[in-house]
Amino acid sequence: MIKSRSLGLSAGTVTAIAFGICGLFFALAPASSAAVMGWIMHSDTTMMTHRVSAFSLIAGVVVLGVYVGLIVGLIAAFYNRLTTQRTA
């Protein structure tokens, strides 16, 4: 049985940290970050950058972290429900 709350919290936390680091890179060096992203995606992303404000960075960290945490927690709870032995 998976601890759905723990899995959701850890997934949300790791996602929020990764998003925050990525957002900081885009805030501090948007052109370089877009170039690296282009190399990863095999396309030209240098024209797709936009300014990252402190508010958008914090809001993105919170919203994405909560969203991913909830989704992963729900998936784990659903998995537990499907795999739990039922007694008749």
C-alpha positions in Angstrom: 0.0 0.0 0.0 1.3 3.4 -1.0 1.2 6.3 1.5 -0.7 8.6 -0.8 -0.3 11.7 1.4 3.4 11.3 1.7 3.9 10.6 -2.0 1.7 13.6 -2.9 3.6 15.9 -0.5 7.0 14.8 -1.7 6.1 15.0 -5.4 4.6 18.5 -4.9 7.7 19.6 -3.0 10.2 18.3 -5.5 8.2 19.8 -8.4 8.0 23.2 -6.7 11.7 23.2 -6.0 12.5 22.2 -9.6 10.1 24.9 -11.0 11.6 27.5 -8.7 15.2 26.7 -9.8 14.1 26.8 -13.5 12.2 30.0 -12.9 15.2 31.7 -11.3 17.3 30.7 -14.3 14.8 32.3 -16.7 14.5 35.4 -14.5 18.2 35.9 -14.2 19.4 34.8 -17.7 16.4 34.5 -20.0 18.3 34.3 -23.3 20.7 31.7 -22.1 17.9 29.7 -20.4 15.9 29.8 -23.7 18.9 28.6 -25.6 19.4 25.6 -23.3 15.7 24.8 -23.5 16.0 24.9 -27.3 18.9 22.5 -27.2 16.8 20.1 -25.0 13.7 20.5 -27.3 15.6 20.5 -30.6 13.9 23.8 -31.6 14.5 27.5 -31.5 12.9 28.8 -28.3 14.8 32.0 -28.0 11.8 34.1 -29.3 9.4 32.5 -26.8 10.8 34.0 -23.6 8.9 36.5 -21.4 9.7 38.3 -18.2 9.5 36.4 -15.0 8.4 38.6 -12.1 8.8 37.7 -8.5 5.0 37.3 -8.2 4.7 35.0 -11.2 7.6 32.9 -9.9 6.1 32.5 -6.4 2.6 31.9 -7.8 3.9 29.3 -10.2 5.9 27.5 -7.5 2.8 27.4 -5.2 0.2 26.5 -7.9 2.3 23.9 -9.7 3.5 22.3 -6.4 -0.1 22.0 -5.1 -1.4 20.8 -8.4 1.2 18.1 -8.8 0.9 17.1 -5.2 -2.9 16.7 -5.4 -2.7 14.7 -8.7 0.0 12.3 -7.5 -1.8 11.9 -4.1 -5.1 11.1 -5.9 -3.3 8.6 -8.3 -1.8 6.9 -5.3 -5.1 6.7 -3.4 -6.8 5.3 -6.6 -4.0 2.8 -6.9 -4.4 1.7 -3.3 -8.2 1.4 -3.8 -7.7 -0.8 -6.9 -5.0 -3.1 -5.3 -6.5 -3.5 -1.9 -7.8 -7.0 -1.2 -11.5 -6.9 -0.5 -13.0 -9.3 2.0 -16.5 -10.6 1.2 
